Amino acid sequence: MVEKQTEAQEQIAKAGQELQTVVTSTKELQKQLEEEISKKYDGRRVNIMGGITAALANR
């Protein structure tokens, strides 16, 4: 029983690290997309809004 708990805790820790990596990568990609879109609109500020932004706001 203790082994299963330890294994589950390790899996949770690993999943948390992977999630953090995905969140960081997604935020960086969003920033790059905003910059590229901004270039197409004469340097106007661009904010991507929607589902992914809301999901990242919780992290």
PyMOL commands that set and color helices and strands:
alter all, ss='L'
color gray80, all
select helices_A, chain A and resi 2-40+51-57
alter helices_A, ss='H'
color red, helices_A
deselect
rebuild
show_as cartoon
